[in-house]
């Protein structure tokens, strides 16, 4: 990072030393009093015990103070890191330089994708949080479609982002297959599901209740104000409706299909479900 950050670890070390001193002071006092029960204490033993209590109180106060100071500095450092990341994440590139810019979950890398004709060029860069600079992780790679890029990033680069992965209940990254349907594929919308025809002319059903659970898990909310089942956005001149899960279902509509798009939104509302506009 370009900004100088704090080092909260040193405060935690002091707290750890204080914790050790608590136990050492206990054993020292126990040894001085001869490991006697309170009923056998004499005047000198009670004096030693009083000193022990005062020392323990001081040590505990110092330990708590430095622990709280460490927590405060940890929050400050994390805030500085996030602030610096937001400043640096698009550094070195301008709007329009690339068609897609994806960032990994750990905020340590970005994938730059440029579409040229029917192919896509991929550049993977690594972020240096100490300098704020981006370093190329590889040279340019060329792919035929975005799905190939998503798989390559996941399996070859360990690059996990919103576009190709999600975290399971154990916190592990899981690859997400994405299936794209034109909006004309939708056959029916009910309270339970959306039915779509795929290219093999078989029916695929999107469980709306499960889609709602997946949407809540993605945004880490328990009770949103509406029963959201998907995100909707406008990308590359196409409207996209993304139903999270595995596989991830994406319904797309071009400008000529806007009537079908708004009809789908109203049908979903009529059965009690909503799409979240992220634009």
C-alpha positions in Angstrom: 0.0 0.0 0.0 1.0 3.5 -0.6 -0.3 4.6 2.8 1.6 3.7 5.9 -0.5 1.2 7.9 -0.5 0.4 11.6 0.7 -2.8 13.1 -1.8 -4.1 15.6 0.1 -7.4 16.1 2.4 -5.7 18.6 -0.5 -4.8 20.9 -1.7 -8.4 20.8 1.8 -9.6 21.8 1.7 -7.3 24.9 -1.8 -8.8 25.8 -0.3 -12.3 25.4 2.6 -11.5 27.6 0.2 -10.1 30.2 -1.8 -13.4 30.1 1.4 -15.4 30.7 2.3 -13.1 33.6 -1.2 -13.7 35.2 -0.4 -17.4 35.5 3.2 -16.9 36.5 2.1 -14.5 39.3 -0.4 -17.0 40.5 2.2 -19.8 40.8 4.7 -17.5 42.3 2.3 -16.3 45.1 1.1 -19.9 45.7 4.8 -20.9 46.2 5.4 -18.0 48.6 2.5 -18.8 50.7 3.5 -22.5 50.9 0.5 -23.8 48.9 -1.7 -23.4 52.0 -5.5 -23.1 52.1 -7.0 -19.8 53.2 -7.9 -21.2 56.6 -4.2 -21.6 57.4 -3.1 -18.1 56.3 -1.2 -16.0 58.7 -0.5 -12.2 58.6 2.3 -12.4 56.1 0.3 -14.8 53.8 -2.5 -12.3 53.7 -0.1 -9.5 52.8 1.3 -11.5 49.9 -2.2 -12.4 48.8 -3.2 -8.7 48.8 -0.2 -7.9 46.7 -1.1 -10.7 44.4 -4.6 -9.3 43.9 -3.3 -5.8 43.2 -0.8 -7.2 40.7 -3.4 -9.4 39.0 -5.8 -6.4 38.7 -3.1 -4.2 37.1 -2.0 -7.0 34.7 -5.6 -7.6 33.6 -6.2 -3.9 33.0 -3.0 -3.6 30.9 -4.0 -6.8 29.0 -7.5 -5.6 28.2 -6.2 -2.1 27.3 -3.7 -3.4 24.8 -6.2 -5.9 23.4 -8.8 -3.2 22.8 -6.0 -1.0 21.3 -5.1 -3.9 19.0 -8.7 -4.3 17.9 -9.0 -0.6 17.2 -5.9 -0.6 15.1 -7.0 -3.7 13.2 -10.2 -2.1 12.2 -8.3 1.0 11.2 -5.8 -1.0 9.1 -8.6 -3.0 7.4 -10.4 0.3 6.6 -7.2 1.7 5.1 -6.6 -1.4 3.0 -10.2 -1.3 1.7 -10.0 2.4 1.0 -6.6 2.0 -0.9 -8.1 -1.0 -2.8 -11.0 1.1 -4.0 -8.6 3.7 -5.2 -6.2 1.3 -7.0 -8.6 -1.4 -8.4 -9.0 0.5 -11.7 -5.6 2.1 -11.8 -3.8 1.8 -15.1 -6.9 1.3 -17.2 -9.5 3.6 -18.6 -13.2 3.2 -19.3 -13.5 1.3 -22.6 -10.0 -0.2 -22.6 -11.5 -3.6 -21.8 -15.0 -5.2 -22.2 -14.9 -6.9 -18.8 -12.9 -6.3 -15.6 -13.3 -9.0 -13.0 -11.9 -8.9 -9.4 -11.2 -11.9 -7.3 -12.8 -12.5 -3.9 -9.6 -11.7 -2.0 -9.0 -8.4 -3.7 -5.6 -9.4 -4.8 -6.1 -9.9 -8.6 -8.0 -8.7 -11.6 -8.9 -10.3 -15.0 -9.0 -7.9 -18.0 -10.9 -9.2 -20.9 -11.0 -7.6 -24.4 -13.3 -8.8 -27.1 -11.9 -8.7 -30.6 -14.2 -10.1 -33.3 -15.3 -13.5 -32.2 -12.5 -14.0 -29.7 -11.6 -12.8 -26.2 -8.2 -11.7 -25.0 -7.4 -12.3 -21.3 -4.9 -10.6 -19.1 -4.5 -11.6 -15.5 -2.9 -9.1 -13.1 -1.7 -9.3 -9.5 -2.1 -6.5 -7.0 0.8 -5.3 -4.8 -0.9 -3.8 -1.7 2.4 -2.3 -0.6 2.9 -0.1 -3.7 -0.6 -0.1 -5.1 0.7 -1.3 -8.5 -0.5 -4.1 -10.8 1.8 -6.7 -12.2 1.0 -9.0 -15.1 0.6 -12.5 -13.9 0.8 -13.9 -17.5 0.9 -12.8 -21.1 -2.1 -12.5 -23.2 -4.3 -15.6 -23.7 -6.9 -16.0 -26.4 -10.3 -17.8 -25.9 -13.4 -18.4 -28.0 -15.9 -17.6 -25.3 -16.3 -16.3 -21.8 -17.1 -19.7 -20.3 -13.7 -20.9 -21.3 -12.1 -17.9 -19.6 -14.2 -18.6 -16.4 -13.0 -22.2 -16.3 -9.4 -21.3 -17.0 -9.4 -18.6 -14.3 -10.9 -21.0 -11.7 -8.9 -24.2 -12.5 -5.6 -22.9 -13.8 -5.1 -19.5 -12.0 -7.0 -20.2 -8.7 -8.9 -17.0 -9.6 -12.2 -17.0 -7.8 -14.7 -14.2 -8.6 -18.4 -13.4 -8.7 -18.5 -14.5 -12.4 -17.1 -18.0 -11.9 -17.5 -19.1 -8.3 -19.3 -19.0 -5.0 -18.5 -20.0 -1.5 -20.1 -23.1 -0.1 -21.2 -23.5 3.5 -17.7 -24.5 4.5 -16.2 -21.4 2.9 -14.6 -23.3 0.0 -14.8 -22.0 -3.6 -17.0 -23.9 -5.9 -17.1 -23.5 -9.7 -20.4 -22.2 -11.0 -21.6 -23.3 -14.4 -23.5 -20.6 -16.2 -26.3 -21.5 -18.6 -27.7 -18.7 -20.8 -31.2 -18.7 -22.1 -32.9 -16.2 -24.5 -36.0 -14.8 -22.9 -38.1 -16.4 -25.6 -37.2 -19.8 -24.0 -39.5 -19.1 -21.0 -42.6 -21.2 -21.1 -44.4 -20.5 -17.9 -44.0 -18.7 -14.5 -45.7 -20.1 -11.4 -45.5 -19.6 -7.7 -43.0 -22.5 -7.5 -40.9 -22.2 -10.7 -40.0 -20.7 -14.0 -40.0 -23.2 -16.9 -37.6 -22.9 -19.8 -36.9 -24.8 -23.0 -33.2 -25.6 -23.5 -31.5 -26.3 -26.9 -32.2 -30.0 -26.5 -35.9 -29.1 -26.4 -36.2 -30.4 -22.8 -37.6 -28.4 -20.0 -35.4 -26.8 -17.3 -37.1 -25.6 -14.2 -35.8 -22.8 -12.0 -37.0 -23.3 -8.4 -37.9 -19.8 -7.3 -37.8 -20.5 -3.5 -34.3 -22.0 -3.9 -33.3 -19.0 -6.1 -34.4 -16.7 -3.3 -32.3 -18.6 -0.8 -29.3 -18.4 -3.1 -29.8 -14.7 -3.6 -29.9 -14.1 0.2 -26.8 -16.2 0.6 -25.0 -14.2 -2.1 -25.8 -10.9 -0.4 -25.6 -12.3 3.2 -29.1 -11.1 4.1 -31.6 -13.1 6.1 -34.9 -11.2 5.6 -34.8 -8.8 2.6 -37.8 -6.4 2.2 -38.9 -8.3 -0.9 -38.6 -12.0 -2.0 -35.8 -11.4 -4.5 -34.9 -14.4 -6.7 -32.4 -12.8 -9.1 -30.5 -9.8 -10.1 -31.2 -7.9 -13.3 -28.8 -5.7 -15.2 -28.0 -4.3 -18.6 -24.7 -5.6 -20.1 -23.4 -5.1 -23.6 -26.8 -3.7 -24.7 -28.6 -6.9 -23.5 -30.8 -7.1 -20.4 -29.7 -10.0 -18.1 -31.6 -11.7 -15.3 -29.3 -13.8 -13.2 -30.7 -16.6 -11.0 -28.0 -17.8 -8.6 -27.4 -21.4 -7.8 -25.4 -24.2 -9.5 -25.8 -24.0 -12.4 -26.4 -20.3 -12.6 -29.3 -19.5 -14.9 -29.0 -16.3 -17.0 -32.0 -15.0 -19.0 -31.1 -12.5 -21.7 -33.2 -10.1 -23.8 -32.2 -7.8 -26.6 -33.7 -4.4 -27.4 -36.4 -6.1 -29.6 -37.5 -8.3 -26.7 -38.1 -5.5 -24.2 -41.9 -6.3 -24.1 -41.1 -9.9 -23.1 -38.6 -8.6 -20.5 -41.1 -6.4 -18.7 -43.8 -9.0 -19.1 -41.5 -11.5 -17.2 -40.9 -9.0 -14.4 -44.7 -8.4 -14.0 -45.4 -12.2 -14.0 -42.8 -12.7 -11.3 -44.4 -9.9 -9.3 -47.8 -11.4 -9.7 -46.6 -14.6 -7.9 -44.8 -12.7 -5.2 -41.2 -12.7 -6.4 -39.0 -9.8 -7.4 -35.8 -9.1 -9.4 -33.1 -6.9 -7.9 -32.0 -4.0 -10.2 -28.2 -3.7 -9.7 -27.6 -1.0 -12.4 
